Amino acid sequence: MQPDKLVMMVNQIATYFTTQPGTDQAECVAAHINDFWEPRMRTTLSKYYADGGTGLSDLAKEAIAFLRVPAD
């Protein structure tokens, strides 16, 4: 999947979780992605972030730290 589509999707997920109470929104975004995205999508997103992550919301960037990304 193209990174721009992943960016759009993760930003939509992050936008939803900003409306939820609590201080663990980044963990919730990551949990959703870990549960519903296939490993190569998570890997692509993680690499995109490592390359600068243009277009990712602040919350989406925070969530990257909590992703389960398969080892190479």
CHARMM internal coordinates of N, CA and C (Angstrom, degrees):
IC EDIT
DIST 1 N 1 CA 1.4476
DIST 1 CA 1 C 1.5233
ANGL 1 N 1 CA 1 C 108.55
DIST 1 C 2 N 1.3107
ANGL 1 CA 1 C 2 N 115.71
DIHE 1 N 1 CA 1 C 2 N 142.75
DIST 2 N 2 CA 1.4628
ANGL 1 C 2 N 2 CA 121.82
DIHE 1 CA 1 C 2 N 2 CA -178.57
DIST 2 CA 2 C 1.5355
ANGL 2 N 2 CA 2 C 110.75
DIHE 1 C 2 N 2 CA 2 C -68.81
DIST 2 C 3 N 1.3398
ANGL 2 CA 2 C 3 N 117.34
DIHE 2 N 2 CA 2 C 3 N 139.69
DIST 3 N 3 CA 1.4604
ANGL 2 C 3 N 3 CA 120.38
DIHE 2 CA 2 C 3 N 3 CA 179.86
DIST 3 CA 3 C 1.5288
ANGL 3 N 3 CA 3 C 113.92
DIHE 2 C 3 N 3 CA 3 C -55.35
DIST 3 C 4 N 1.3407
ANGL 3 CA 3 C 4 N 118.25
DIHE 3 N 3 CA 3 C 4 N -35.69
DIST 4 N 4 CA 1.4631
ANGL 3 C 4 N 4 CA 118.73
DIHE 3 CA 3 C 4 N 4 CA -177.81
DIST 4 CA 4 C 1.5242
ANGL 4 N 4 CA 4 C 111.46
DIHE 3 C 4 N 4 CA 4 C -63.92
DIST 4 C 5 N 1.3188
ANGL 4 CA 4 C 5 N 117.44
DIHE 4 N 4 CA 4 C 5 N -33.06
DIST 5 N 5 CA 1.4665
ANGL 4 C 5 N 5 CA 120.27
DIHE 4 CA 4 C 5 N 5 CA 177.02
DIST 5 CA 5 C 1.5230
ANGL 5 N 5 CA 5 C 110.69
DIHE 4 C 5 N 5 CA 5 C -71.76
DIST 5 C 6 N 1.3259
ANGL 5 CA 5 C 6 N 116.39
DIHE 5 N 5 CA 5 C 6 N -38.60
DIST 6 N 6 CA 1.4574
ANGL 5 C 6 N 6 CA 120.07
DIHE 5 CA 5 C 6 N 6 CA 177.44
DIST 6 CA 6 C 1.5205
ANGL 6 N 6 CA 6 C 110.79
DIHE 5 C 6 N 6 CA 6 C -64.80
DIST 6 C 7 N 1.3273
ANGL 6 CA 6 C 7 N 116.60
DIHE 6 N 6 CA 6 C 7 N -40.33
DIST 7 N 7 CA 1.4654
ANGL 6 C 7 N 7 CA 121.04
DIHE 6 CA 6 C 7 N 7 CA 177.72
DIST 7 CA 7 C 1.5246
ANGL 7 N 7 CA 7 C 109.97
DIHE 6 C 7 N 7 CA 7 C -60.52
DIST 7 C 8 N 1.3186
ANGL 7 CA 7 C 8 N 116.82
DIHE 7 N 7 CA 7 C 8 N -46.15
DIST 8 N 8 CA 1.4581
ANGL 7 C 8 N 8 CA 120.25
DIHE 7 CA 7 C 8 N 8 CA 178.84
DIST 8 CA 8 C 1.5301
ANGL 8 N 8 CA 8 C 110.57
DIHE 7 C 8 N 8 CA 8 C -59.93
DIST 8 C 9 N 1.3289
ANGL 8 CA 8 C 9 N 116.57
DIHE 8 N 8 CA 8 C 9 N -44.35
DIST 9 N 9 CA 1.4649
ANGL 8 C 9 N 9 CA 120.64
DIHE 8 CA 8 C 9 N 9 CA -178.09
DIST 9 CA 9 C 1.5269
ANGL 9 N 9 CA 9 C 111.95
DIHE 8 C 9 N 9 CA 9 C -65.95
DIST 9 C 10 N 1.3345
ANGL 9 CA 9 C 10 N 117.27
DIHE 9 N 9 CA 9 C 10 N -47.18
DIST 10 N 10 CA 1.4610
ANGL 9 C 10 N 10 CA 119.38
DIHE 9 CA 9 C 10 N 10 CA -178.22
DIST 10 CA 10 C 1.5268
ANGL 10 N 10 CA 10 C 110.73
DIHE 9 C 10 N 10 CA 10 C -66.74
DIST 10 C 11 N 1.3191
ANGL 10 CA 10 C 11 N 117.98
DIHE 10 N 10 CA 10 C 11 N -35.38
DIST 11 N 11 CA 1.4651
ANGL 10 C 11 N 11 CA 119.99
DIHE 10 CA 10 C 11 N 11 CA 176.83
DIST 11 CA 11 C 1.5260
ANGL 11 N 11 CA 11 C 111.13
DIHE 10 C 11 N 11 CA 11 C -66.04
DIST 11 C 12 N 1.3340
ANGL 11 CA 11 C 12 N 117.75
DIHE 11 N 11 CA 11 C 12 N -36.28
DIST 12 N 12 CA 1.4662
ANGL 11 C 12 N 12 CA 120.42
DIHE 11 CA 11 C 12 N 12 CA 176.55
DIST 12 CA 12 C 1.5256
ANGL 12 N 12 CA 12 C 110.75
DIHE 11 C 12 N 12 CA 12 C -65.36
DIST 12 C 13 N 1.3209
ANGL 12 CA 12 C 13 N 116.25
DIHE 12 N 12 CA 12 C 13 N -42.59
DIST 13 N 13 CA 1.4655
ANGL 12 C 13 N 13 CA 120.56
DIHE 12 CA 12 C 13 N 13 CA 177.80
DIST 13 CA 13 C 1.5261
ANGL 13 N 13 CA 13 C 109.74
DIHE 12 C 13 N 13 CA 13 C -62.65
DIST 13 C 14 N 1.3212
ANGL 13 CA 13 C 14 N 116.52
DIHE 13 N 13 CA 13 C 14 N -44.71
DIST 14 N 14 CA 1.4657
ANGL 13 C 14 N 14 CA 120.89
DIHE 13 CA 13 C 14 N 14 CA 179.48
DIST 14 CA 14 C 1.5226
ANGL 14 N 14 CA 14 C 111.18
DIHE 13 C 14 N 14 CA 14 C -62.40
DIST 14 C 15 N 1.3154
ANGL 14 CA 14 C 15 N 117.24
DIHE 14 N 14 CA 14 C 15 N -40.48
DIST 15 N 15 CA 1.4653
ANGL 14 C 15 N 15 CA 120.65
DIHE 14 CA 14 C 15 N 15 CA 178.40
DIST 15 CA 15 C 1.5207
ANGL 15 N 15 CA 15 C 110.36
DIHE 14 C 15 N 15 CA 15 C -59.95
DIST 15 C 16 N 1.3257
ANGL 15 CA 15 C 16 N 116.41
DIHE 15 N 15 CA 15 C 16 N -42.80
DIST 16 N 16 CA 1.4681
ANGL 15 C 16 N 16 CA 119.21
DIHE 15 CA 15 C 16 N 16 CA 177.94
DIST 16 CA 16 C 1.5231
ANGL 16 N 16 CA 16 C 110.29
DIHE 15 C 16 N 16 CA 16 C -59.75
DIST 16 C 17 N 1.3244
ANGL 16 CA 16 C 17 N 117.61
DIHE 16 N 16 CA 16 C 17 N -48.44
DIST 17 N 17 CA 1.4549
ANGL 16 C 17 N 17 CA 120.16
DIHE 16 CA 16 C 17 N 17 CA -174.61
DIST 17 CA 17 C 1.5256
ANGL 17 N 17 CA 17 C 113.09
DIHE 16 C 17 N 17 CA 17 C -70.42
DIST 17 C 18 N 1.3225
ANGL 17 CA 17 C 18 N 118.72
DIHE 17 N 17 CA 17 C 18 N -17.12
DIST 18 N 18 CA 1.4702
ANGL 17 C 18 N 18 CA 118.95
DIHE 17 CA 17 C 18 N 18 CA 174.33
DIST 18 CA 18 C 1.5195
ANGL 18 N 18 CA 18 C 110.98
DIHE 17 C 18 N 18 CA 18 C -68.29
DIST 18 C 19 N 1.3274
ANGL 18 CA 18 C 19 N 117.62
DIHE 18 N 18 CA 18 C 19 N -18.54
DIST 19 N 19 CA 1.4698
ANGL 18 C 19 N 19 CA 120.90
DIHE 18 CA 18 C 19 N 19 CA 179.53
DIST 19 CA 19 C 1.5202
ANGL 19 N 19 CA 19 C 112.25
DIHE 18 C 19 N 19 CA 19 C -87.22
DIST 19 C 20 N 1.3228
ANGL 19 CA 19 C 20 N 117.16
DIHE 19 N 19 CA 19 C 20 N -5.44
DIST 20 N 20 CA 1.4573
ANGL 19 C 20 N 20 CA 121.14
DIHE 19 CA 19 C 20 N 20 CA -176.61
DIST 20 CA 20 C 1.5257
ANGL 20 N 20 CA 20 C 110.44
DIHE 19 C 20 N 20 CA 20 C -94.20
DIST 20 C 21 N 1.3313
ANGL 20 CA 20 C 21 N 116.53
DIHE 20 N 20 CA 20 C 21 N 145.40
DIST 21 N 21 CA 1.4656
ANGL 20 C 21 N 21 CA 119.58
DIHE 20 CA 20 C 21 N 21 CA -179.72
DIST 21 CA 21 C 1.5267
ANGL 21 N 21 CA 21 C 111.52
DIHE 20 C 21 N 21 CA 21 C -69.89
DIST 21 C 22 N 1.3043
ANGL 21 CA 21 C 22 N 114.88
DIHE 21 N 21 CA 21 C 22 N 161.45
DIST 22 N 22 CA 1.4538
ANGL 21 C 22 N 22 CA 120.60
DIHE 21 CA 21 C 22 N 22 CA 176.53
DIST 22 CA 22 C 1.5148
ANGL 22 N 22 CA 22 C 112.02
DIHE 21 C 22 N 22 CA 22 C 105.68
DIST 22 C 23 N 1.3079
ANGL 22 CA 22 C 23 N 113.75
DIHE 22 N 22 CA 22 C 23 N 176.98
DIST 23 N 23 CA 1.4628
ANGL 22 C 23 N 23 CA 120.00
DIHE 22 CA 22 C 23 N 23 CA -178.00
DIST 23 CA 23 C 1.5198
ANGL 23 N 23 CA 23 C 112.07
DIHE 22 C 23 N 23 CA 23 C -114.61
DIST 23 C 24 N 1.3259
ANGL 23 CA 23 C 24 N 116.54
DIHE 23 N 23 CA 23 C 24 N 10.11
DIST 24 N 24 CA 1.4603
ANGL 23 C 24 N 24 CA 119.99
DIHE 23 CA 23 C 24 N 24 CA -176.15
DIST 24 CA 24 C 1.5258
ANGL 24 N 24 CA 24 C 112.61
DIHE 23 C 24 N 24 CA 24 C -107.85
DIST 24 C 25 N 1.3198
ANGL 24 CA 24 C 25 N 116.63
DIHE 24 N 24 CA 24 C 25 N 32.97
DIST 25 N 25 CA 1.4629
ANGL 24 C 25 N 25 CA 119.62
DIHE 24 CA 24 C 25 N 25 CA -176.63
DIST 25 CA 25 C 1.5319
ANGL 25 N 25 CA 25 C 112.25
DIHE 24 C 25 N 25 CA 25 C -59.89
DIST 25 C 26 N 1.3230
ANGL 25 CA 25 C 26 N 117.99
DIHE 25 N 25 CA 25 C 26 N -41.00
DIST 26 N 26 CA 1.4724
ANGL 25 C 26 N 26 CA 120.24
DIHE 25 CA 25 C 26 N 26 CA -179.40
DIST 26 CA 26 C 1.5255
ANGL 26 N 26 CA 26 C 110.68
DIHE 25 C 26 N 26 CA 26 C -62.04
DIST 26 C 27 N 1.3252
ANGL 26 CA 26 C 27 N 116.47
DIHE 26 N 26 CA 26 C 27 N -42.04
DIST 27 N 27 CA 1.4577
ANGL 26 C 27 N 27 CA 120.34
DIHE 26 CA 26 C 27 N 27 CA 177.73
DIST 27 CA 27 C 1.5242
ANGL 27 N 27 CA 27 C 110.82
DIHE 26 C 27 N 27 CA 27 C -64.03
DIST 27 C 28 N 1.3293
ANGL 27 CA 27 C 28 N 117.00
DIHE 27 N 27 CA 27 C 28 N -37.15
DIST 28 N 28 CA 1.4678
ANGL 27 C 28 N 28 CA 121.33
DIHE 27 CA 27 C 28 N 28 CA 178.94
DIST 28 CA 28 C 1.5255
ANGL 28 N 28 CA 28 C 111.30
DIHE 27 C 28 N 28 CA 28 C -67.57
DIST 28 C 29 N 1.3188
ANGL 28 CA 28 C 29 N 117.01
DIHE 28 N 28 CA 28 C 29 N -41.12
DIST 29 N 29 CA 1.4685
ANGL 28 C 29 N 29 CA 120.55
DIHE 28 CA 28 C 29 N 29 CA 176.53
DIST 29 CA 29 C 1.5250
ANGL 29 N 29 CA 29 C 109.01
DIHE 28 C 29 N 29 CA 29 C -60.32
DIST 29 C 30 N 1.3205
ANGL 29 CA 29 C 30 N 116.39
DIHE 29 N 29 CA 29 C 30 N -48.13
DIST 30 N 30 CA 1.4647
ANGL 29 C 30 N 30 CA 120.44
DIHE 29 CA 29 C 30 N 30 CA -179.29
DIST 30 CA 30 C 1.5255
ANGL 30 N 30 CA 30 C 111.26
DIHE 29 C 30 N 30 CA 30 C -63.42
DIST 30 C 31 N 1.3187
ANGL 30 CA 30 C 31 N 117.58
DIHE 30 N 30 CA 30 C 31 N -40.73
DIST 31 N 31 CA 1.4659
ANGL 30 C 31 N 31 CA 120.52
DIHE 30 CA 30 C 31 N 31 CA 179.39
DIST 31 CA 31 C 1.5245
ANGL 31 N 31 CA 31 C 110.61
DIHE 30 C 31 N 31 CA 31 C -61.15
DIST 31 C 32 N 1.3212
ANGL 31 CA 31 C 32 N 116.48
DIHE 31 N 31 CA 31 C 32 N -42.09
DIST 32 N 32 CA 1.4663
ANGL 31 C 32 N 32 CA 120.31
DIHE 31 CA 31 C 32 N 32 CA 178.18
DIST 32 CA 32 C 1.5308
ANGL 32 N 32 CA 32 C 110.12
DIHE 31 C 32 N 32 CA 32 C -61.50
DIST 32 C 33 N 1.3124
ANGL 32 CA 32 C 33 N 116.43
DIHE 32 N 32 CA 32 C 33 N -46.41
DIST 33 N 33 CA 1.4652
ANGL 32 C 33 N 33 CA 120.59
DIHE 32 CA 32 C 33 N 33 CA -179.90
DIST 33 CA 33 C 1.5309
ANGL 33 N 33 CA 33 C 110.48
DIHE 32 C 33 N 33 CA 33 C -64.84
DIST 33 C 34 N 1.3252
ANGL 33 CA 33 C 34 N 116.95
DIHE 33 N 33 CA 33 C 34 N -43.72
DIST 34 N 34 CA 1.4646
ANGL 33 C 34 N 34 CA 120.35
DIHE 33 CA 33 C 34 N 34 CA 179.09
DIST 34 CA 34 C 1.5291
ANGL 34 N 34 CA 34 C 111.58
DIHE 33 C 34 N 34 CA 34 C -61.05
DIST 34 C 35 N 1.3219
ANGL 34 CA 34 C 35 N 116.58
DIHE 34 N 34 CA 34 C 35 N -35.48
DIST 35 N 35 CA 1.4657
ANGL 34 C 35 N 35 CA 120.81
DIHE 34 CA 34 C 35 N 35 CA -178.39
DIST 35 CA 35 C 1.5267
ANGL 35 N 35 CA 35 C 113.15
DIHE 34 C 35 N 35 CA 35 C -77.25
DIST 35 C 36 N 1.3281
ANGL 35 CA 35 C 36 N 117.56
DIHE 35 N 35 CA 35 C 36 N -34.56
DIST 36 N 36 CA 1.4617
ANGL 35 C 36 N 36 CA 119.79
DIHE 35 CA 35 C 36 N 36 CA -168.28
DIST 36 CA 36 C 1.5318
ANGL 36 N 36 CA 36 C 116.08
DIHE 35 C 36 N 36 CA 36 C -116.00
DIST 36 C 37 N 1.3075
ANGL 36 CA 36 C 37 N 118.45
DIHE 36 N 36 CA 36 C 37 N -14.32
DIST 37 N 37 CA 1.4650
ANGL 36 C 37 N 37 CA 120.31
DIHE 36 CA 36 C 37 N 37 CA 179.83
DIST 37 CA 37 C 1.5178
ANGL 37 N 37 CA 37 C 108.94
DIHE 36 C 37 N 37 CA 37 C -98.95
DIST 37 C 38 N 1.3249
ANGL 37 CA 37 C 38 N 115.70
DIHE 37 N 37 CA 37 C 38 N 142.63
DIST 38 N 38 CA 1.4589
ANGL 37 C 38 N 38 CA 119.30
DIHE 37 CA 37 C 38 N 38 CA 177.10
DIST 38 CA 38 C 1.5320
ANGL 38 N 38 CA 38 C 109.54
DIHE 37 C 38 N 38 CA 38 C -73.33
DIST 38 C 39 N 1.3335
ANGL 38 CA 38 C 39 N 117.06
DIHE 38 N 38 CA 38 C 39 N 157.33
DIST 39 N 39 CA 1.4660
ANGL 38 C 39 N 39 CA 120.86
DIHE 38 CA 38 C 39 N 39 CA -175.06
DIST 39 CA 39 C 1.5264
ANGL 39 N 39 CA 39 C 114.71
DIHE 38 C 39 N 39 CA 39 C -54.14
DIST 39 C 40 N 1.3185
ANGL 39 CA 39 C 40 N 118.42
DIHE 39 N 39 CA 39 C 40 N -40.46
DIST 40 N 40 CA 1.4738
ANGL 39 C 40 N 40 CA 117.78
DIHE 39 CA 39 C 40 N 40 CA -177.66
DIST 40 CA 40 C 1.5249
ANGL 40 N 40 CA 40 C 111.58
DIHE 39 C 40 N 40 CA 40 C -68.62
DIST 40 C 41 N 1.3362
ANGL 40 CA 40 C 41 N 118.36
DIHE 40 N 40 CA 40 C 41 N -27.25
DIST 41 N 41 CA 1.4699
ANGL 40 C 41 N 41 CA 120.40
DIHE 40 CA 40 C 41 N 41 CA 174.86
DIST 41 CA 41 C 1.5264
ANGL 41 N 41 CA 41 C 109.72
DIHE 40 C 41 N 41 CA 41 C -67.96
DIST 41 C 42 N 1.3401
ANGL 41 CA 41 C 42 N 116.43
DIHE 41 N 41 CA 41 C 42 N -42.81
DIST 42 N 42 CA 1.4707
ANGL 41 C 42 N 42 CA 120.32
DIHE 41 CA 41 C 42 N 42 CA 178.19
DIST 42 CA 42 C 1.5231
ANGL 42 N 42 CA 42 C 110.55
DIHE 41 C 42 N 42 CA 42 C -64.37
DIST 42 C 43 N 1.3236
ANGL 42 CA 42 C 43 N 116.75
DIHE 42 N 42 CA 42 C 43 N -39.52
DIST 43 N 43 CA 1.4641
ANGL 42 C 43 N 43 CA 121.10
DIHE 42 CA 42 C 43 N 43 CA 178.42
DIST 43 CA 43 C 1.5238
ANGL 43 N 43 CA 43 C 110.92
DIHE 42 C 43 N 43 CA 43 C -63.66
DIST 43 C 44 N 1.3218
ANGL 43 CA 43 C 44 N 116.87
DIHE 43 N 43 CA 43 C 44 N -45.46
DIST 44 N 44 CA 1.4666
ANGL 43 C 44 N 44 CA 120.87
DIHE 43 CA 43 C 44 N 44 CA 179.27
DIST 44 CA 44 C 1.5190
ANGL 44 N 44 CA 44 C 110.48
DIHE 43 C 44 N 44 CA 44 C -60.62
DIST 44 C 45 N 1.3265
ANGL 44 CA 44 C 45 N 117.41
DIHE 44 N 44 CA 44 C 45 N -43.89
DIST 45 N 45 CA 1.4643
ANGL 44 C 45 N 45 CA 121.15
DIHE 44 CA 44 C 45 N 45 CA 179.67
DIST 45 CA 45 C 1.5244
ANGL 45 N 45 CA 45 C 110.78
DIHE 44 C 45 N 45 CA 45 C -64.11
DIST 45 C 46 N 1.3133
ANGL 45 CA 45 C 46 N 116.86
DIHE 45 N 45 CA 45 C 46 N -43.34
DIST 46 N 46 CA 1.4603
ANGL 45 C 46 N 46 CA 120.90
DIHE 45 CA 45 C 46 N 46 CA 179.95
DIST 46 CA 46 C 1.5295
ANGL 46 N 46 CA 46 C 111.37
DIHE 45 C 46 N 46 CA 46 C -62.25
DIST 46 C 47 N 1.3231
ANGL 46 CA 46 C 47 N 116.81
DIHE 46 N 46 CA 46 C 47 N -43.76
DIST 47 N 47 CA 1.4697
ANGL 46 C 47 N 47 CA 120.57
DIHE 46 CA 46 C 47 N 47 CA 178.37
DIST 47 CA 47 C 1.5304
ANGL 47 N 47 CA 47 C 110.78
DIHE 46 C 47 N 47 CA 47 C -66.15
DIST 47 C 48 N 1.3226
ANGL 47 CA 47 C 48 N 116.53
DIHE 47 N 47 CA 47 C 48 N -38.82
DIST 48 N 48 CA 1.4664
ANGL 47 C 48 N 48 CA 120.60
DIHE 47 CA 47 C 48 N 48 CA 178.03
DIST 48 CA 48 C 1.5315
ANGL 48 N 48 CA 48 C 109.69
DIHE 47 C 48 N 48 CA 48 C -60.84
DIST 48 C 49 N 1.3190
ANGL 48 CA 48 C 49 N 116.72
DIHE 48 N 48 CA 48 C 49 N -44.04
DIST 49 N 49 CA 1.4673
ANGL 48 C 49 N 49 CA 120.98
DIHE 48 CA 48 C 49 N 49 CA 177.84
DIST 49 CA 49 C 1.5339
ANGL 49 N 49 CA 49 C 110.34
DIHE 48 C 49 N 49 CA 49 C -61.87
DIST 49 C 50 N 1.3277
ANGL 49 CA 49 C 50 N 116.70
DIHE 49 N 49 CA 49 C 50 N -43.90
DIST 50 N 50 CA 1.4677
ANGL 49 C 50 N 50 CA 120.75
DIHE 49 CA 49 C 50 N 50 CA 179.95
DIST 50 CA 50 C 1.5232
ANGL 50 N 50 CA 50 C 111.99
DIHE 49 C 50 N 50 CA 50 C -62.54
DIST 50 C 51 N 1.3181
ANGL 50 CA 50 C 51 N 116.37
DIHE 50 N 50 CA 50 C 51 N -27.16
DIST 51 N 51 CA 1.4723
ANGL 50 C 51 N 51 CA 121.34
DIHE 50 CA 50 C 51 N 51 CA 178.27
DIST 51 CA 51 C 1.5252
ANGL 51 N 51 CA 51 C 112.93
DIHE 50 C 51 N 51 CA 51 C -87.95
DIST 51 C 52 N 1.3088
ANGL 51 CA 51 C 52 N 117.41
DIHE 51 N 51 CA 51 C 52 N 9.38
DIST 52 N 52 CA 1.4585
ANGL 51 C 52 N 52 CA 121.24
DIHE 51 CA 51 C 52 N 52 CA 176.43
DIST 52 CA 52 C 1.5128
ANGL 52 N 52 CA 52 C 114.52
DIHE 51 C 52 N 52 CA 52 C 127.26
DIST 52 C 53 N 1.3192
ANGL 52 CA 52 C 53 N 117.18
DIHE 52 N 52 CA 52 C 53 N -31.08
DIST 53 N 53 CA 1.4607
ANGL 52 C 53 N 53 CA 121.16
DIHE 52 CA 52 C 53 N 53 CA 174.59
DIST 53 CA 53 C 1.5128
ANGL 53 N 53 CA 53 C 115.70
DIHE 52 C 53 N 53 CA 53 C 64.10
DIST 53 C 54 N 1.3181
ANGL 53 CA 53 C 54 N 117.20
DIHE 53 N 53 CA 53 C 54 N 33.81
DIST 54 N 54 CA 1.4648
ANGL 53 C 54 N 54 CA 120.95
DIHE 53 CA 53 C 54 N 54 CA -179.48
DIST 54 CA 54 C 1.5235
ANGL 54 N 54 CA 54 C 110.67
DIHE 53 C 54 N 54 CA 54 C -54.44
DIST 54 C 55 N 1.3254
ANGL 54 CA 54 C 55 N 115.74
DIHE 54 N 54 CA 54 C 55 N 129.42
DIST 55 N 55 CA 1.4547
ANGL 54 C 55 N 55 CA 121.21
DIHE 54 CA 54 C 55 N 55 CA 176.27
DIST 55 CA 55 C 1.5136
ANGL 55 N 55 CA 55 C 115.06
DIHE 54 C 55 N 55 CA 55 C 93.23
DIST 55 C 56 N 1.3303
ANGL 55 CA 55 C 56 N 117.79
DIHE 55 N 55 CA 55 C 56 N -12.12
DIST 56 N 56 CA 1.4583
ANGL 55 C 56 N 56 CA 119.79
DIHE 55 CA 55 C 56 N 56 CA 178.21
DIST 56 CA 56 C 1.5253
ANGL 56 N 56 CA 56 C 110.11
DIHE 55 C 56 N 56 CA 56 C -74.49
DIST 56 C 57 N 1.3182
ANGL 56 CA 56 C 57 N 116.23
DIHE 56 N 56 CA 56 C 57 N 137.08
DIST 57 N 57 CA 1.4623
ANGL 56 C 57 N 57 CA 119.99
DIHE 56 CA 56 C 57 N 57 CA 176.15
DIST 57 CA 57 C 1.5284
ANGL 57 N 57 CA 57 C 109.08
DIHE 56 C 57 N 57 CA 57 C -69.07
DIST 57 C 58 N 1.3228
ANGL 57 CA 57 C 58 N 116.13
DIHE 57 N 57 CA 57 C 58 N 163.27
DIST 58 N 58 CA 1.4660
ANGL 57 C 58 N 58 CA 119.95
DIHE 57 CA 57 C 58 N 58 CA 179.56
DIST 58 CA 58 C 1.5279
ANGL 58 N 58 CA 58 C 111.12
DIHE 57 C 58 N 58 CA 58 C -58.99
DIST 58 C 59 N 1.3329
ANGL 58 CA 58 C 59 N 116.64
DIHE 58 N 58 CA 58 C 59 N -42.82
DIST 59 N 59 CA 1.4617
ANGL 58 C 59 N 59 CA 119.93
DIHE 58 CA 58 C 59 N 59 CA -179.81
DIST 59 CA 59 C 1.5257
ANGL 59 N 59 CA 59 C 111.09
DIHE 58 C 59 N 59 CA 59 C -65.89
DIST 59 C 60 N 1.3116
ANGL 59 CA 59 C 60 N 117.35
DIHE 59 N 59 CA 59 C 60 N -39.36
DIST 60 N 60 CA 1.4684
ANGL 59 C 60 N 60 CA 120.69
DIHE 59 CA 59 C 60 N 60 CA 177.21
DIST 60 CA 60 C 1.5264
ANGL 60 N 60 CA 60 C 110.03
DIHE 59 C 60 N 60 CA 60 C -61.73
DIST 60 C 61 N 1.3211
ANGL 60 CA 60 C 61 N 117.05
DIHE 60 N 60 CA 60 C 61 N -41.35
DIST 61 N 61 CA 1.4655
ANGL 60 C 61 N 61 CA 120.65
DIHE 60 CA 60 C 61 N 61 CA 178.34
DIST 61 CA 61 C 1.5224
ANGL 61 N 61 CA 61 C 110.83
DIHE 60 C 61 N 61 CA 61 C -63.00
DIST 61 C 62 N 1.3267
ANGL 61 CA 61 C 62 N 116.97
DIHE 61 N 61 CA 61 C 62 N -41.42
DIST 62 N 62 CA 1.4693
ANGL 61 C 62 N 62 CA 120.71
DIHE 61 CA 61 C 62 N 62 CA 177.98
DIST 62 CA 62 C 1.5229
ANGL 62 N 62 CA 62 C 110.94
DIHE 61 C 62 N 62 CA 62 C -61.95
DIST 62 C 63 N 1.3171
ANGL 62 CA 62 C 63 N 116.40
DIHE 62 N 62 CA 62 C 63 N -37.81
DIST 63 N 63 CA 1.4661
ANGL 62 C 63 N 63 CA 121.30
DIHE 62 CA 62 C 63 N 63 CA -176.57
DIST 63 CA 63 C 1.5233
ANGL 63 N 63 CA 63 C 112.60
DIHE 62 C 63 N 63 CA 63 C -67.14
DIST 63 C 64 N 1.3187
ANGL 63 CA 63 C 64 N 117.52
DIHE 63 N 63 CA 63 C 64 N -26.54
DIST 64 N 64 CA 1.4671
ANGL 63 C 64 N 64 CA 121.59
DIHE 63 CA 63 C 64 N 64 CA -177.72
DIST 64 CA 64 C 1.5306
ANGL 64 N 64 CA 64 C 110.76
DIHE 63 C 64 N 64 CA 64 C -54.90
DIST 64 C 65 N 1.3183
ANGL 64 CA 64 C 65 N 116.94
DIHE 64 N 64 CA 64 C 65 N -36.54
DIST 65 N 65 CA 1.4644
ANGL 64 C 65 N 65 CA 120.99
DIHE 64 CA 64 C 65 N 65 CA -178.19
DIST 65 CA 65 C 1.5254
ANGL 65 N 65 CA 65 C 112.52
DIHE 64 C 65 N 65 CA 65 C -63.02
DIST 65 C 66 N 1.3245
ANGL 65 CA 65 C 66 N 117.59
DIHE 65 N 65 CA 65 C 66 N -21.22
DIST 66 N 66 CA 1.4567
ANGL 65 C 66 N 66 CA 121.73
DIHE 65 CA 65 C 66 N 66 CA -176.51
DIST 66 CA 66 C 1.5326
ANGL 66 N 66 CA 66 C 113.33
DIHE 65 C 66 N 66 CA 66 C -102.47
DIST 66 C 67 N 1.3286
ANGL 66 CA 66 C 67 N 117.44
DIHE 66 N 66 CA 66 C 67 N 3.40
DIST 67 N 67 CA 1.4670
ANGL 66 C 67 N 67 CA 120.17
DIHE 66 CA 66 C 67 N 67 CA -179.10
DIST 67 CA 67 C 1.5238
ANGL 67 N 67 CA 67 C 111.30
DIHE 66 C 67 N 67 CA 67 C -74.12
DIST 67 C 68 N 1.3174
ANGL 67 CA 67 C 68 N 115.07
DIHE 67 N 67 CA 67 C 68 N 145.80
DIST 68 N 68 CA 1.4622
ANGL 67 C 68 N 68 CA 121.06
DIHE 67 CA 67 C 68 N 68 CA 170.21
DIST 68 CA 68 C 1.5256
ANGL 68 N 68 CA 68 C 106.60
DIHE 67 C 68 N 68 CA 68 C -91.53
DIST 68 C 69 N 1.3156
ANGL 68 CA 68 C 69 N 115.29
DIHE 68 N 68 CA 68 C 69 N 108.42
DIST 69 N 69 CA 1.4650
ANGL 68 C 69 N 69 CA 121.06
DIHE 68 CA 68 C 69 N 69 CA -179.09
DIST 69 CA 69 C 1.5240
ANGL 69 N 69 CA 69 C 107.55
DIHE 68 C 69 N 69 CA 69 C -113.30
DIST 69 C 70 N 1.3373
ANGL 69 CA 69 C 70 N 116.99
DIHE 69 N 69 CA 69 C 70 N 126.49
DIST 70 N 70 CA 1.4657
ANGL 69 C 70 N 70 CA 119.46
DIHE 69 CA 69 C 70 N 70 CA -179.83
DIST 70 CA 70 C 1.5267
ANGL 70 N 70 CA 70 C 111.60
DIHE 69 C 70 N 70 CA 70 C -60.31
DIST 70 C 71 N 1.3103
ANGL 70 CA 70 C 71 N 115.49
DIHE 70 N 70 CA 70 C 71 N 146.99
DIST 71 N 71 CA 1.4692
ANGL 70 C 71 N 71 CA 120.26
DIHE 70 CA 70 C 71 N 71 CA 175.73
DIST 71 CA 71 C 1.5189
ANGL 71 N 71 CA 71 C 109.05
DIHE 70 C 71 N 71 CA 71 C -69.55
DIST 71 C 72 N 1.3235
ANGL 71 CA 71 C 72 N 114.96
DIHE 71 N 71 CA 71 C 72 N 148.24
DIST 72 N 72 CA 1.4777
ANGL 71 C 72 N 72 CA 119.28
DIHE 71 CA 71 C 72 N 72 CA -179.98
DIST 72 CA 72 C 1.4900
ANGL 72 N 72 CA 72 C 112.45
DIHE 71 C 72 N 72 CA 72 C -64.66
END
COOR INIT
IC SEED 1 N 1 CA 1 C
IC BUILD
